[in-house]
């Protein structure tokens, strides 16, 4: 979120992107496809050149289609926590967003599966007491610290409104 999208008096506390683990599988797939491609061209395979070029084209298209989408989703998904709200922005062609004002938040929970613990990330679920399902932020780096920060901001906002 850029500064011009903030309300008056609003400041950014944290700006996050999903954990880079989201792009590890596509990168590994690209490496495997590249190895297969090199093997096709280096090893003596008894096939015509046209078949070799066709196989190369198929591998390149498969690699790009498998890697570009996840990479762009990773690059275009952002979580922003300000002193007034939590914002989720995502989208490659069409950008979508959801904001929850801090004063509406009534529950912040996190979940860390075994692989999440290895990578140091987790899922953050923010509930606001409305009929809508909670905001789910996947693969948040250092999710426990983000949860504590968000709970502190919610508590500070409640104290200010009580005064």
C-alpha positions, 0 to 999 in steps of 0.5 A: 500500500502506498502512502497516498492510499492512507487516510489522514493520520494513518501510518503503516506499521507492517507491510508484508508479502507471503513467504517466498516458500510459495515460489520454491516449488515452481522454481524446482519444477523449472530446474527439473524441466531445464535439466530434461531440456539439456538432456534432450539436447546433449544426450544422443537421442535418435529423433529428428530435429523437428521432434527435438524442437517440438519437445523443447517448445513443449517443455518451455511452455510447461515451465513458463505456465507452471512458474509464471502464475505462482510467481506473479501471485506471490509478487502481487499479494501484500498484507499491510497493517496500519495503525487503523486497519489491516489490508489485503491486496492481491491480483495479477490482472484484476486487483482485489482488496479487503480491509478490516478496521482495527476497531472491528477486530475481535479475534486474531488467531494463527496456525502453523503446520509442521512445514510452516514451522520449518519455514518460519511462517503461518496462517493468520485469521482475523475475525471482525464479528460480521457475517463475512468469514474472517480474513485469512492471510496465508504464509505470513512470515513470522506469524506469531510476531505479526499476531502480537503486533496486531493484538497490541494495535487492537488493544491500543485502539480499544484503550483510546476509545474507552478514554 
